[in-house]
Amino acid sequence: MADMVSAYTLKRALLVCTVIPVLSLPVPADSNGYLPLFVAAAHADDDDGGDDNGGSGGGRSDNDGSNRGGNNNRSGPAFSGGNLIQKLFGTQPRAQRPARALRVATHSPSQIIAVGLNADNIDRLIQAGFTVAERVDIQLMPGELVRLAIPRRMTLQAARDAVRNEAPQAVADFNHYYAPESTARRDCDGDECAMVRDVVGWPEASTGSCQPPVRIGLVDTSINASHDALARADIEIVRLHRDDVSEQESGRQHGTAVAALLVGRADSRTPGLLPQGSLLAVDAFRSGKSGDRAEAFDLIRALDALSARGVKVVNLSLSGPANALLEKAVQAADHNGIILVAAAGNEGPNSKPVYPAGYESVVAVTAVDRARNPYRRAVRGDHIDIAAPGVGVWTAASVSGARSKNGTSYAAPFVTAAAALLKASRPDLKPDEIRALITGNAADLGRPGRDEIFGWGLLDARQLCLRSAEQ
């Protein structure tokens, strides 16, 4: 009996000490807009809970599941988790059974959005079982922006095909979801964190060769306008869902941090890059169980609202899937002389491009630390345009005080602020000319010329001001 107990104890001990590697494979979203994520491989974009040195990369490549375990390079049956457990217990191990998947929505499971439908198109779609959930007149693109609820028992793919077949002249797609690029924090004091703006030679005040900036548009979550850093700041806030009592206001953490980084009061704990600047902020987000998210439908409305108000520089510290209507709106904004700056994304160096940063006419901004090392979670690719400080960025917390933030969300405002200064100095500059000045004056990092990690290099704010004054 004692021998049996000892053998059982040994087997349990071996089981506890066995490391079972779990592979995380990319799985496409299904037709209802859900992305299956195995629980053991779930990944978050933030560093809450202990990022060591800001996760800048340094000499180590994380790549979200790389060779950190020590045993990952071993092979053969002796180190096969499944074989070992089967030998010990003679049954299929739990880790090899079908895993329950978390379902993360990438788009609405029951809606199609379209622009360019005429009255006859809409009538025939209604006869086919579609319902018009919302329709909005927009100026950015010709025609109404329409949100359609699909017929029961029709798949989303089939519904999109039906709309496109009914109206070939229209642009139709899923109603994709977009998220603010999640905050990531580490501990440091204000003086240390404030040093990050010195990396790009940011001027203490917008004086001398730099003119007062043009008004900046911001599409983000809610903003705590009563925060000390934003007291007396020139901010106008527009909430798209203000009249919808069924919708809760989106969180204030992300929007407040980005707003303070742009126009925070000069004598506050978190002075902004452009403390004398003016901000028109659109809260396009809704609060839900899975956090704050904006629909493509509302991002288009936000861009349209900013365009209608004459805003020429817009910060988009958010990301999501490619969307045909959003791409059309981005192209229209560019045609209307609006420079769009977007966070490259924190989905990891092996991720595919996220949007709107992935669109050609958008300035895609990646993040680096004070030592000019790349932020370890930043998306990489040929679409990356420029790098800016995004690790240890000292800015406002959601309620009061300040926090250190990491992420491409906080790198994008540096480039947005630079674009606002350029536009003020040279109002005649077109978006492509502003992009050329920003990237052409960048300090090259990494491989010579443009590369997938840093783009054209690190933003040089000092040179931008000088060049804009000369030209």
MIVOZA-797864 format. One record per residue (C-alpha): x negated, y negated, z; residue number from 1; residue in three letters. Coordinates in steps of 0.1 Angstrom, whole numbers, plus 5000, padded with zeros to 4 digits. Example, Ala and Ser with C-alpha at 12.3 -4.5 7.8 and 13.67 -1.06 7.14 Angstrom:
// residues 2
(vexvo (4877,5045,5078),1,Ala)
(vexvo (4863,5011,5071),2,Ser)
END
This chain:
// residues 471
(vexvo (5000,5000,5000),1,Met)
(vexvo (4972,4976,5009),2,Ala)
(vexvo (4955,4984,4976),3,Asp)
(vexvo (4987,4975,4957),4,Met)
(vexvo (4991,4942,4976),5,Val)
(vexvo (4955,4933,4969),6,Ser)
(vexvo (4959,4940,4932),7,Ala)
(vexvo (4991,4919,4930),8,Tyr)
(vexvo (4973,4891,4949),9,Thr)
(vexvo (4944,4892,4925),10,Leu)
(vexvo (4968,4891,4895),11,Lys)
(vexvo (4986,4860,4909),12,Arg)
(vexvo (4953,4843,4916),13,Ala)
(vexvo (4941,4850,4881),14,Leu)
(vexvo (4974,4836,4867),15,Leu)
(vexvo (4971,4804,4887),16,Val)
(vexvo (4935,4798,4876),17,Cys)
(vexvo (4941,4806,4840),18,Thr)
(vexvo (4942,4775,4817),19,Val)
(vexvo (4968,4779,4789),20,Ile)
(vexvo (4961,4755,4761),21,Pro)
(vexvo (4992,4740,4746),22,Val)
(vexvo (4990,4727,4710),23,Leu)
(vexvo (5009,4695,4701),24,Ser)
(vexvo (5019,4697,4665),25,Leu)
(vexvo (5036,4668,4646),26,Pro)
(vexvo (5073,4677,4640),27,Val)
(vexvo (5094,4656,4617),28,Pro)
(vexvo (5126,4641,4630),29,Ala)
(vexvo (5158,4660,4621),30,Asp)
(vexvo (5187,4645,4601),31,Ser)
(vexvo (5203,4632,4633),32,Asn)
(vexvo (5173,4611,4641),33,Gly)
(vexvo (5158,4632,4669),34,Tyr)
(vexvo (5122,4640,4673),35,Leu)
(vexvo (5115,4673,4692),36,Pro)
(vexvo (5087,4669,4717),37,Leu)
(vexvo (5076,4700,4737),38,Phe)
(vexvo (5076,4691,4773),39,Val)
(vexvo (5040,4703,4779),40,Ala)
(vexvo (5029,4680,4750),41,Ala)
(vexvo (5049,4649,4758),42,Ala)
(vexvo (5029,4617,4754),43,His)
(vexvo (5035,4582,4766),44,Ala)
(vexvo (5020,4550,4751),45,Asp)
(vexvo (5012,4533,4784),46,Asp)
(vexvo (4984,4537,4808),47,Asp)
(vexvo (5005,4532,4840),48,Asp)
(vexvo (4992,4554,4867),49,Gly)
(vexvo (4955,4551,4863),50,Gly)
(vexvo (4936,4540,4832),51,Asp)
(vexvo (4900,4540,4841),52,Asp)
(vexvo (4882,4513,4822),53,Asn)
(vexvo (4910,4501,4801),54,Gly)
(vexvo (4908,4532,4778),55,Gly)
(vexvo (4885,4513,4754),56,Ser)
(vexvo (4869,4544,4738),57,Gly)
(vexvo (4833,4538,4746),58,Gly)
(vexvo (4813,4569,4738),59,Gly)
(vexvo (4841,4593,4743),60,Arg)
(vexvo (4868,4602,4718),61,Ser)
(vexvo (4901,4612,4735),62,Asp)
(vexvo (4923,4619,4705),63,Asn)
(vexvo (4951,4629,4727),64,Asp)
(vexvo (4942,4665,4735),65,Gly)
(vexvo (4906,4668,4726),66,Ser)
(vexvo (4879,4690,4741),67,Asn)
(vexvo (4881,4678,4777),68,Arg)
(vexvo (4890,4711,4794),69,Gly)
(vexvo (4857,4728,4792),70,Gly)
(vexvo (4872,4761,4781),71,Asn)
(vexvo (4887,4750,4749),72,Asn)
(vexvo (4858,4761,4728),73,Asn)
(vexvo (4860,4797,4740),74,Arg)
(vexvo (4877,4823,4719),75,Ser)
(vexvo (4886,4859,4719),76,Gly)
(vexvo (4912,4880,4737),77,Pro)
(vexvo (4896,4875,4771),78,Ala)
(vexvo (4905,4839,4770),79,Phe)
(vexvo (4938,4842,4753),80,Ser)
(vexvo (4964,4830,4778),81,Gly)
(vexvo (4992,4851,4764),82,Gly)
(vexvo (4971,4883,4762),83,Asn)
(vexvo (4958,4879,4797),84,Leu)
(vexvo (4992,4874,4812),85,Ile)
(vexvo (5007,4903,4793),86,Gln)
(vexvo (4979,4926,4805),87,Lys)
(vexvo (4985,4914,4841),88,Leu)
(vexvo (5023,4916,4841),89,Phe)
(vexvo (5033,4935,4810),90,Gly)
(vexvo (5058,4909,4800),91,Thr)
(vexvo (5060,4879,4777),92,Gln)
(vexvo (5045,4849,4795),93,Pro)
(vexvo (5068,4819,4801),94,Arg)
(vexvo (5045,4797,4782),95,Ala)
(vexvo (5051,4817,4750),96,Gln)
(vexvo (5089,4816,4752),97,Arg)
(vexvo (5107,4790,4731),98,Pro)
(vexvo (5102,4757,4749),99,Ala)
(vexvo (5130,4734,4756),100,Arg)
(vexvo (5125,4703,4736),101,Ala)
(vexvo (5130,4667,4747),102,Leu)
(vexvo (5150,4648,4721),103,Arg)
(vexvo (5137,4614,4714),104,Val)
(vexvo (5158,4595,4689),105,Ala)
(vexvo (5141,4577,4660),106,Thr)
(vexvo (5173,4563,4646),107,His)
(vexvo (5210,4562,4651),108,Ser)
(vexvo (5226,4596,4645),109,Pro)
(vexvo (5258,4582,4631),110,Ser)
(vexvo (5250,4549,4612),111,Gln)
(vexvo (5238,4538,4579),112,Ile)
(vexvo (5228,4502,4572),113,Ile)
(vexvo (5229,4485,4538),114,Ala)
(vexvo (5225,4452,4521),115,Val)
(vexvo (5239,4443,4487),116,Gly)
(vexvo (5272,4462,4489),117,Leu)
(vexvo (5301,4445,4471),118,Asn)
(vexvo (5338,4446,4480),119,Ala)
(vexvo (5346,4475,4457),120,Asp)
(vexvo (5317,4495,4471),121,Asn)
(vexvo (5329,4490,4506),122,Ile)
(vexvo (5365,4499,4497),123,Asp)
(vexvo (5354,4532,4481),124,Arg)
(vexvo (5332,4541,4510),125,Leu)
(vexvo (5360,4535,4534),126,Ile)
(vexvo (5382,4558,4513),127,Gln)
(vexvo (5355,4584,4516),128,Ala)
(vexvo (5356,4582,4553),129,Gly)
(vexvo (5331,4556,4562),130,Phe)
(vexvo (5339,4529,4587),131,Thr)
(vexvo (5325,4493,4587),132,Val)
(vexvo (5312,4489,4622),133,Ala)
(vexvo (5297,4454,4617),134,Glu)
(vexvo (5290,4430,4588),135,Arg)
(vexvo (5269,4399,4590),136,Val)
(vexvo (5261,4372,4565),137,Asp)
(vexvo (5224,4366,4562),138,Ile)
(vexvo (5203,4341,4542),139,Gln)
(vexvo (5170,4360,4541),140,Leu)
(vexvo (5183,4385,4516),141,Met)
(vexvo (5213,4382,4492),142,Pro)
(vexvo (5245,4397,4503),143,Gly)
(vexvo (5259,4409,4536),144,Glu)
(vexvo (5241,4431,4560),145,Leu)
(vexvo (5265,4460,4568),146,Val)
(vexvo (5265,4486,4595),147,Arg)
(vexvo (5285,4517,4585),148,Leu)
(vexvo (5296,4546,4607),149,Ala)
(vexvo (5294,4578,4587),150,Ile)
(vexvo (5323,4602,4583),151,Pro)
(vexvo (5327,4631,4607),152,Arg)
(vexvo (5311,4664,4596),153,Arg)
(vexvo (5288,4646,4571),154,Met)
(vexvo (5251,4647,4577),155,Thr)
(vexvo (5232,4615,4580),156,Leu)
(vexvo (5211,4624,4549),157,Gln)
(vexvo (5242,4631,4529),158,Ala)
(vexvo (5258,4598,4541),159,Ala)
(vexvo (5227,4578,4530),160,Arg)
(vexvo (5228,4595,4496),161,Asp)
(vexvo (5265,4588,4493),162,Ala)
(vexvo (5260,4551,4499),163,Val)
(vexvo (5230,4549,4475),164,Arg)
(vexvo (5250,4567,4448),165,Asn)
(vexvo (5280,4545,4453),166,Glu)
(vexvo (5259,4513,4451),167,Ala)
(vexvo (5226,4517,4432),168,Pro)
(vexvo (5221,4479,4434),169,Gln)
(vexvo (5221,4480,4472),170,Ala)
(vexvo (5194,4489,4497),171,Val)
(vexvo (5206,4515,4522),172,Ala)
(vexvo (5188,4534,4549),173,Asp)
(vexvo (5191,4549,4584),174,Phe)
(vexvo (5194,4525,4613),175,Asn)
(vexvo (5160,4531,4627),176,His)
(vexvo (5149,4523,4663),177,Tyr)
(vexvo (5119,4501,4673),178,Tyr)
(vexvo (5103,4498,4707),179,Ala)
(vexvo (5081,4471,4723),180,Pro)
(vexvo (5045,4484,4723),181,Glu)
(vexvo (5044,4497,4758),182,Ser)
(vexvo (5025,4479,4785),183,Thr)
(vexvo (4994,4494,4799),184,Ala)
(vexvo (4976,4482,4830),185,Arg)
(vexvo (4944,4483,4850),186,Arg)
(vexvo (4932,4465,4880),187,Asp)
(vexvo (4910,4434,4877),188,Cys)
(vexvo (4911,4398,4890),189,Asp)
(vexvo (4923,4368,4870),190,Gly)
(vexvo (4888,4354,4862),191,Asp)
(vexvo (4876,4388,4849),192,Glu)
(vexvo (4906,4393,4827),193,Cys)
(vexvo (4907,4357,4815),194,Ala)
(vexvo (4873,4364,4799),195,Met)
(vexvo (4888,4383,4771),196,Val)
(vexvo (4897,4351,4752),197,Arg)
(vexvo (4861,4341,4752),198,Asp)
(vexvo (4854,4371,4730),199,Val)
(vexvo (4870,4353,4701),200,Val)
(vexvo (4858,4319,4711),201,Gly)
(vexvo (4893,4306,4719),202,Trp)
(vexvo (4893,4269,4725),203,Pro)
(vexvo (4902,4257,4760),204,Glu)
(vexvo (4928,4233,4745),205,Ala)
(vexvo (4941,4227,4710),206,Ser)
(vexvo (4922,4195,4705),207,Thr)
(vexvo (4896,4182,4681),208,Gly)
(vexvo (4897,4200,4648),209,Ser)
(vexvo (4927,4221,4658),210,Cys)
(vexvo (4961,4204,4654),211,Gln)
(vexvo (4990,4211,4678),212,Pro)
(vexvo (5005,4244,4666),213,Pro)
(vexvo (5037,4248,4646),214,Val)
(vexvo (5066,4264,4664),215,Arg)
(vexvo (5062,4302,4668),216,Ile)
(vexvo (5089,4327,4664),217,Gly)
(vexvo (5089,4357,4688),218,Leu)
(vexvo (5110,4389,4684),219,Val)
(vexvo (5108,4408,4716),220,Asp)
(vexvo (5127,4418,4748),221,Thr)
(vexvo (5142,4394,4773),222,Ser)
(vexvo (5121,4367,4789),223,Ile)
(vexvo (5121,4355,4825),224,Asn)
(vexvo (5122,4318,4817),225,Ala)
(vexvo (5121,4310,4854),226,Ser)
(vexvo (5087,4326,4858),227,His)
(vexvo (5061,4301,4872),228,Asp)
(vexvo (5039,4305,4841),229,Ala)
(vexvo (5068,4294,4819),230,Leu)
(vexvo (5080,4265,4839),231,Ala)
(vexvo (5084,4235,4817),232,Arg)
(vexvo (5073,4255,4787),233,Ala)
(vexvo (5090,4247,4754),234,Asp)
(vexvo (5109,4279,4750),235,Ile)
(vexvo (5143,4285,4734),236,Glu)
(vexvo (5157,4320,4739),237,Ile)
(vexvo (5183,4336,4717),238,Val)
(vexvo (5199,4369,4727),239,Arg)
(vexvo (5216,4387,4698),240,Leu)
(vexvo (5239,4407,4721),241,His)
(vexvo (5249,4380,4745),242,Arg)
(vexvo (5286,4384,4737),243,Asp)
(vexvo (5286,4421,4740),244,Asp)
(vexvo (5296,4428,4776),245,Val)
(vexvo (5290,4466,4770),246,Ser)
(vexvo (5253,4460,4764),247,Glu)
(vexvo (5229,4454,4793),248,Gln)
(vexvo (5202,4428,4789),249,Glu)
(vexvo (5169,4443,4778),250,Ser)
(vexvo (5140,4444,4803),251,Gly)
(vexvo (5119,4413,4809),252,Arg)
(vexvo (5085,4428,4814),253,Gln)
(vexvo (5072,4429,4779),254,His)
(vexvo (5088,4397,4765),255,Gly)
(vexvo (5077,4377,4795),256,Thr)
(vexvo (5041,4389,4792),257,Ala)
(vexvo (5039,4381,4755),258,Val)
(vexvo (5056,4347,4758),259,Ala)
(vexvo (5032,4337,4787),260,Ala)
(vexvo (5002,4348,4766),261,Leu)
(vexvo (5014,4325,4738),262,Leu)
(vexvo (5027,4294,4757),263,Val)
(vexvo (5020,4299,4794),264,Gly)
(vexvo (5016,4267,4814),265,Arg)
(vexvo (4980,4255,4813),266,Ala)
(vexvo (4977,4251,4851),267,Asp)
(vexvo (4994,4284,4860),268,Ser)
(vexvo (4977,4317,4870),269,Arg)
(vexvo (4982,4328,4834),270,Thr)
(vexvo (4975,4300,4810),271,Pro)
(vexvo (4987,4306,4775),272,Gly)
(vexvo (4967,4304,4743),273,Leu)
(vexvo (4988,4275,4732),274,Leu)
(vexvo (5002,4259,4764),275,Pro)
(vexvo (5015,4229,4744),276,Gln)
(vexvo (5031,4252,4719),277,Gly)
(vexvo (5068,4257,4711),278,Ser)
(vexvo (5085,4291,4711),279,Leu)
(vexvo (5118,4303,4696),280,Leu)
(vexvo (5123,4338,4711),281,Ala)
(vexvo (5149,4362,4699),282,Val)
(vexvo (5158,4391,4722),283,Asp)
(vexvo (5168,4418,4696),284,Ala)
(vexvo (5166,4446,4721),285,Phe)
(vexvo (5192,4466,4740),286,Arg)
(vexvo (5186,4484,4773),287,Ser)
(vexvo (5193,4521,4774),288,Gly)
(vexvo (5184,4553,4793),289,Lys)
(vexvo (5153,4558,4771),290,Ser)
(vexvo (5142,4522,4776),291,Gly)
(vexvo (5144,4490,4755),292,Asp)
(vexvo (5149,4495,4718),293,Arg)
(vexvo (5159,4474,4688),294,Ala)
(vexvo (5177,4486,4658),295,Glu)
(vexvo (5165,4479,4623),296,Ala)
(vexvo (5199,4461,4618),297,Phe)
(vexvo (5190,4437,4646),298,Asp)
(vexvo (5154,4431,4636),299,Leu)
(vexvo (5167,4420,4603),300,Ile)
(vexvo (5191,4396,4620),301,Arg)
(vexvo (5163,4383,4641),302,Ala)
(vexvo (5141,4376,4612),303,Leu)
(vexvo (5170,4359,4594),304,Asp)
(vexvo (5177,4337,4624),305,Ala)
(vexvo (5141,4326,4626),306,Leu)
(vexvo (5140,4319,4589),307,Ser)
(vexvo (5171,4298,4591),308,Ala)
(vexvo (5156,4277,4618),309,Arg)
(vexvo (5125,4270,4597),310,Gly)
(vexvo (5100,4291,4617),311,Val)
(vexvo (5069,4298,4597),312,Lys)
(vexvo (5049,4321,4621),313,Val)
(vexvo (5064,4351,4638),314,Val)
(vexvo (5050,4375,4664),315,Asn)
(vexvo (5062,4411,4664),316,Leu)
(vexvo (5047,4431,4692),317,Ser)
(vexvo (5069,4462,4684),318,Leu)
(vexvo (5068,4493,4663),319,Ser)
(vexvo (5089,4520,4647),320,Gly)
(vexvo (5095,4540,4615),321,Pro)
(vexvo (5094,4527,4580),322,Ala)
(vexvo (5128,4513,4569),323,Asn)
(vexvo (5138,4502,4534),324,Ala)
(vexvo (5159,4473,4546),325,Leu)
(vexvo (5133,4460,4571),326,Leu)
(vexvo (5107,4462,4544),327,Glu)
(vexvo (5130,4441,4521),328,Lys)
(vexvo (5134,4416,4549),329,Ala)
(vexvo (5097,4414,4555),330,Val)
(vexvo (5091,4408,4518),331,Gln)
(vexvo (5118,4381,4518),332,Ala)
(vexvo (5102,4364,4548),333,Ala)
(vexvo (5068,4364,4531),334,Asp)
(vexvo (5084,4349,4500),335,His)
(vexvo (5099,4322,4522),336,Asn)
(vexvo (5065,4312,4535),337,Gly)
(vexvo (5067,4330,4569),338,Ile)
(vexvo (5035,4347,4582),339,Ile)
(vexvo (5044,4378,4601),340,Leu)
(vexvo (5019,4392,4627),341,Val)
(vexvo (5025,4427,4642),342,Ala)
(vexvo (5010,4450,4667),343,Ala)
(vexvo (4992,4479,4650),344,Ala)
(vexvo (5007,4503,4676),345,Gly)
(vexvo (4996,4524,4706),346,Asn)
(vexvo (5006,4558,4692),347,Glu)
(vexvo (4970,4570,4690),348,Gly)
(vexvo (4941,4570,4665),349,Pro)
(vexvo (4955,4600,4647),350,Asn)
(vexvo (4990,4586,4642),351,Ser)
(vexvo (5004,4575,4609),352,Lys)
(vexvo (5010,4538,4604),353,Pro)
(vexvo (5039,4523,4623),354,Val)
(vexvo (5061,4495,4611),355,Tyr)
(vexvo (5063,4465,4605),356,Pro)
(vexvo (5025,4465,4609),357,Ala)
(vexvo (5022,4490,4581),358,Gly)
(vexvo (5038,4467,4555),359,Tyr)
(vexvo (5014,4450,4531),360,Glu)
(vexvo (5025,4414,4538),361,Ser)
(vexvo (5023,4418,4576),362,Val)
(vexvo (4990,4411,4595),363,Val)
(vexvo (4983,4444,4614),364,Ala)
(vexvo (4964,4436,4646),365,Val)
(vexvo (4945,4462,4666),366,Thr)
(vexvo (4930,4458,4701),367,Ala)
(vexvo (4895,4458,4715),368,Val)
(vexvo (4880,4453,4749),369,Asp)
(vexvo (4855,4427,4761),370,Arg)
(vexvo (4826,4449,4748),371,Ala)
(vexvo (4843,4450,4714),372,Arg)
(vexvo (4851,4487,4717),373,Asn)
(vexvo (4884,4499,4701),374,Pro)
(vexvo (4913,4504,4724),375,Tyr)
(vexvo (4916,4542,4726),376,Arg)
(vexvo (4953,4544,4719),377,Arg)
(vexvo (4954,4520,4689),378,Ala)
(vexvo (4966,4533,4656),379,Val)
(vexvo (4940,4534,4629),380,Arg)
(vexvo (4942,4533,4591),381,Gly)
(vexvo (4936,4514,4559),382,Asp)
(vexvo (4964,4490,4567),383,His)
(vexvo (4946,4475,4598),384,Ile)
(vexvo (4937,4439,4591),385,Asp)
(vexvo (4920,4425,4621),386,Ile)
(vexvo (4911,4431,4658),387,Ala)
(vexvo (4917,4409,4688),388,Ala)
(vexvo (4914,4412,4726),389,Pro)
(vexvo (4940,4438,4739),390,Gly)
(vexvo (4923,4454,4769),391,Val)
(vexvo (4924,4437,4803),392,Gly)
(vexvo (4945,4408,4791),393,Val)
(vexvo (4957,4387,4820),394,Trp)
(vexvo (4993,4375,4816),395,Thr)
(vexvo (5026,4372,4834),396,Ala)
(vexvo (5044,4400,4852),397,Ala)
(vexvo (5081,4402,4847),398,Ser)
(vexvo (5093,4387,4880),399,Val)
(vexvo (5064,4366,4894),400,Ser)
(vexvo (5027,4366,4895),401,Gly)
(vexvo (5004,4382,4869),402,Ala)
(vexvo (4991,4416,4858),403,Arg)
(vexvo (4964,4429,4835),404,Ser)
(vexvo (4977,4444,4803),405,Lys)
(vexvo (4964,4468,4777),406,Asn)
(vexvo (4977,4474,4742),407,Gly)
(vexvo (4980,4461,4707),408,Thr)
(vexvo (5011,4441,4719),409,Ser)
(vexvo (4987,4417,4736),410,Tyr)
(vexvo (4962,4415,4708),411,Ala)
(vexvo (4988,4404,4683),412,Ala)
(vexvo (4995,4370,4700),413,Pro)
(vexvo (4959,4360,4696),414,Phe)
(vexvo (4963,4362,4658),415,Val)
(vexvo (4998,4347,4659),416,Thr)
(vexvo (4984,4317,4678),417,Ala)
(vexvo (4955,4313,4653),418,Ala)
(vexvo (4980,4314,4624),419,Ala)
(vexvo (5001,4287,4642),420,Ala)
(vexvo (4970,4265,4644),421,Leu)
(vexvo (4961,4271,4608),422,Leu)
(vexvo (4996,4263,4596),423,Lys)
(vexvo (4996,4231,4617),424,Ala)
(vexvo (4963,4220,4602),425,Ser)
(vexvo (4973,4229,4566),426,Arg)
(vexvo (5011,4230,4563),427,Pro)
(vexvo (5007,4238,4526),428,Asp)
(vexvo (4990,4271,4533),429,Leu)
(vexvo (5010,4301,4520),430,Lys)
(vexvo (5011,4334,4540),431,Pro)
(vexvo (4985,4351,4518),432,Asp)
(vexvo (4962,4322,4522),433,Glu)
(vexvo (4966,4322,4560),434,Ile)
(vexvo (4959,4360,4560),435,Arg)
(vexvo (4928,4354,4539),436,Ala)
(vexvo (4915,4327,4562),437,Leu)
(vexvo (4921,4348,4593),438,Ile)
(vexvo (4905,4380,4579),439,Thr)
(vexvo (4878,4362,4559),440,Gly)
(vexvo (4864,4345,4590),441,Asn)
(vexvo (4865,4376,4612),442,Ala)
(vexvo (4833,4389,4628),443,Ala)
(vexvo (4825,4422,4612),444,Asp)
(vexvo (4827,4452,4635),445,Leu)
(vexvo (4820,4489,4628),446,Gly)
(vexvo (4813,4499,4593),447,Arg)
(vexvo (4803,4470,4570),448,Pro)
(vexvo (4834,4454,4554),449,Gly)
(vexvo (4870,4465,4561),450,Arg)
(vexvo (4874,4498,4580),451,Asp)
(vexvo (4903,4518,4595),452,Glu)
(vexvo (4893,4510,4631),453,Ile)
(vexvo (4887,4472,4631),454,Phe)
(vexvo (4901,4461,4598),455,Gly)
(vexvo (4880,4431,4586),456,Trp)
(vexvo (4866,4426,4621),457,Gly)
(vexvo (4872,4405,4653),458,Leu)
(vexvo (4892,4373,4651),459,Leu)
(vexvo (4870,4342,4653),460,Asp)
(vexvo (4892,4314,4666),461,Ala)
(vexvo (4864,4289,4666),462,Arg)
(vexvo (4857,4293,4630),463,Gln)
(vexvo (4893,4292,4620),464,Leu)
(vexvo (4897,4258,4635),465,Cys)
(vexvo (4866,4245,4618),466,Leu)
(vexvo (4874,4259,4584),467,Arg)
(vexvo (4910,4246,4585),468,Ser)
(vexvo (4897,4211,4592),469,Ala)
(vexvo (4872,4213,4564),470,Glu)
(vexvo (4897,4224,4537),471,Gln)
END
